[in-house]
Amino acid sequence: MAEYKAIMTLALAGHSYSEIVAAVGCSRREIAAVKKTITAYGITAGQASSMNPAEIAGMFPDGRKRVSEDYTKPDFDRVLASMKFNRHFTIQQAWGKYLADPVGAGKKYGYSQYCALFADHARIKDVVATLHHEPGRTMLVDWAGDTLEVLDAVTGVWDAFRKARF
């Protein structure tokens, strides 16, 4: 946010745009907005020096609003508990329950934003996914890196196991 009080003080002192930009490090657009406000409100140098930050912020609203306040907050702790209790519970199912929940009076997040918020929550809570498996029962394949040579049990021929076959 621009230092409107400093810009106002320099503008009222009669400094040029270039001097104000060099002193404060703001844009010319911000200087023009300050000069326009000074003219509209009839502000003098004495009034500008006695203004508090809340008054100045009220004169220069940034036009942005906190969008997240309009949205119903998901209960990610409950989602994590459901995932721990039922290993087949997915993020998509959690999002579906979030959308169907009549408690939230605000707007609901879309799936991608819900997933991003859940990922942030999981990172903050230091949640990790652990793959539990019985050794020898299943094979986990990482498709990155070098290919694997496999012996065909029927023909006895060694063959490179390639991604293109799948």
Secondary structure as GFF3:
##gff-version 3
##sequence-region A 1 166
A	DSSP	alpha_helix	4	12	.	.	.	ID=ss1
A	DSSP	alpha_helix	17	24	.	.	.	ID=ss2
A	DSSP	alpha_helix	28	41	.	.	.	ID=ss3
A	DSSP	alpha_helix	45	50	.	.	.	ID=ss4
A	DSSP	alpha_helix	53	59	.	.	.	ID=ss5
A	DSSP	three_ten_helix	67	70	.	.	.	ID=ss6
A	DSSP	alpha_helix	76	85	.	.	.	ID=ss7
A	DSSP	alpha_helix	91	100	.	.	.	ID=ss8
A	DSSP	alpha_helix	111	124	.	.	.	ID=ss9
A	DSSP	beta_strand	148	151	.	.	.	ID=ss10
A	DSSP	beta_strand	158	161	.	.	.	ID=ss11
A	DSSP	three_ten_helix	163	165	.	.	.	ID=ss12
###
